[in-house]
Amino acid sequence: MGFQPIPFIEATQESNEQTPSYAKWGQLAMKRTKEEYPKADIVDYLHVGRQEGPVLTTEKFRLWLKEGTTEFGVEVTISFYSKSEAVKEVELKKVARR
């Protein structure tokens, strides 16, 4: 037995199957959160859910941030056009610790 590399096509298919459909929206949520809170570290991330409509689709995320000794959550709602996936709005809402 030796090293048997996985053919590129199979490797690509496997990695695509493991990537959740909301991954690109999660990256946008984290990017916008870092822009809004540049000194904070994102310490946790949760995909809350997706709501699909005939025109708009909404993805919701909850991120947990730490800045110094302060921890807080940020709810991120991303609305985009279902057919084109063009972003309509990204809304950030700071939430207190429960």
C-alpha positions, 0 to 999 in steps of 0.5 A, a space after each residue: 500500500 502506498 499513497 493513493 491520491 484522490 482524483 481532483 474531480 472526486 476531491 472537488 465533489 467531496 468538498 462541495 458536498 461538505 460545504 453548507 449552502 449558507 457558507 458564503 452568506 456566513 462569510 459575508 456576515 463575519 466580514 460585515 461584523 468585523 467591519 462594524 466591530 474591528 477591535 472585537 474577535 469573533 469567538 462563536 458563530 451560529 446559522 440561525 436559519 433561512 427563509 425563502 420567498 418568491 423574490 427575497 431570501 433571508 439568511 440569519 446568523 448569530 455571532 458572539 464577539 469578545 472585545 477586551 473583557 466585554 462579550 456580546 452577540 450580534 444578530 446578522 440578517 442578510 436579505 438577497 434576491 432569490 434568483 440573482 443572489 444579489 444582496 439587498 440588505 445586511 442588517 446587524 443588531 447588537 444583543 446583550 448577553 442573556 
